[in-house]
Amino acid sequence: MRHIVVIGGGIVGLAVANELAARGDRVTVLEKEGRWGAHQTGHNSNVVHAGLYYKPGSLKARMSVAGNRSMVEFARRHDVPVEVCGKLVVATSPDELPRLHALAERAEANGVPAELISAAEALDHEPEVACVRALRVDSTGIIDFPAVCAALVRNLREHDLRLDTPALAIRTRGAKVEVATPQGVVRADVLVNCAGLHSDRVAELAGLTPSARIVPFRGEYFELRRRDLVRGLIYPVPDPTLPFLGVHLTRMLDGSVHCGPNAVLALRREGYHWRDFSARDVLDVARFPGTWKLARKYARTGLDEVLRSLSRKRFAASLARLVPAVREHDLVPAGAGVRAQAMLPDGSLVDDFLVETAPRQVHVLNAPSPAATGSLEIAKHVADLTRE
């Protein structure tokens, strides 16, 4: 029986541990925080994505489509709240129609059931929406991802799960990987790094030079006072020249409606507010050449995102493109999340999940959205790699 140590207790790390345990391995999970899923898992929009946005054949496409099914099945099997409610992607002007049709073609290529519908048909689903046409995606759902983590922890109760246990140093000695923690050294046959916002730093601790650097982007959310304005999920047509999807409206399991996120550079890897600052994290970003190349490429977009972050009026105006009845006074601050986005030295954002390996080591270096949706599928992939 192999002993595998997993660093990171978010949904991806716990899913990997669960998969390895199911295959007969003994597992130790090290999580530096005092609770599971404390960061990306606990601060996302809780959407089970369908998989229509991603390049056909990519890991994101394959694992999101398969994960859409496996995550819903897991939730129902373990009494985790989930609802497959569908969503609309709406074109608000004629110039967005070619992109909407291209998205429909990508959905078909990825095997995602989706239907182009008229503006009148869209109003049957969302009476307050404004569009010239829409793409209806029935397999999109909403879920409680922290509850998924709790279910995975219950599955792993016979294994070694450690909260408040950061990895301080890593080395390979003989046939073992050793991880130093405040409570002592963990010796294992294989190391799996699922550290999310700190995955590149954990890889460096293990002696690797990762191909990408984590750059943290904060996504800020509001809650809509007028819940009656939104029945399900309403998304804009994504601009393929921009790195993120744009602000959208999402009904949550409790009936509340969350709006966002925007995307601004975080001044700390776990920086959920403008006041959160880490000199080390800022210096890491500033010293990385890709940061400045990205900034030059998206200078106008970045400025717009910052202004929207600082102005509730601008944020409301972005939402009003989708639902015209939304007004500034309808928005209540609802927290933020930080996306661990891997960036290459040329300034390009890593578009797919990124996993790198070394002897007795597997490192998940880029697993932003839709990683929660695809976490059970990512786990299978990573478990396979530990055998190689």
Secondary structure, DSSP 8 states (H G I E B T S, - for coil): --EEEEE--SHHHHHHHHHHHHTT-EEEEE-SSSSTT-STGGGS--EE--S-SS-TTSHHHHHHHHHHHHHHHHHHHTT--EE---EEEEE-SGGGHHHHHHHHHHHHHHT---EEEEHHHHHHH-TT---SEEEEETT-EEE-HHHHHHHHHHHTTTSEEESS----EEEEETTEEEEEETTEEEEESEEEE--GGGHHHHHHHTT---SSEEEEEEEEEEEES-GGG-SSEEEE---TTSSS---EEEE-TTS-EEEE---EE-SSTT--STT---HHHHHHHHH-HHHHHHHHHTHHHHHHHHHHHH-HHHHHHHHHTT-TT--GGGEEEEEEEEEEEEE-TTS-B--S-EEEEETTEEEEEE--TTTTTTHHHHHHHHHHHHH-
